């Protein structure tokens, strides 16, 4: 099941965190504190992280959170690459992050 497509930020290779939407985070929260991750650079574990911030979006609502998938495997992602974030239908509990194929 496709959760979303994201562009890898310049920070991801440095900190191993890929920012995701609140909707994707709510889906991943169902997997528990840590969950299995598969990428083109290997298999391992990941966890969900959230961070409150004071960016412009919080000025109107008072609170704004950013959501991240965190794993050392994500350090291998290339900046500005588009990735597909998917839950594996055949293997429940497995998250897959792979390079997105260009639209045809």
CORGI-V116188 format. One line per field, one symbol per residue. phi: phi as a letter, one per 20 degrees, with the letter a starting at -180 (. if undefined). burial: # if it has 24 or more other C-alpha atoms within 12 Angstrom, else .. Layout:
BEGIN
phi: ???
burial: ???
END
This chain:
BEGIN
phi: .feadcefffegfedmddfcffffffffgfeofcbfcccfeqdadbbeccbfbdfgfffednbbcddcedaffffefegmfecddceffecgndddccgfegfd
burial: ..#######..#...######..##.##......#####.....#####................#############..#.#####.....########....
END
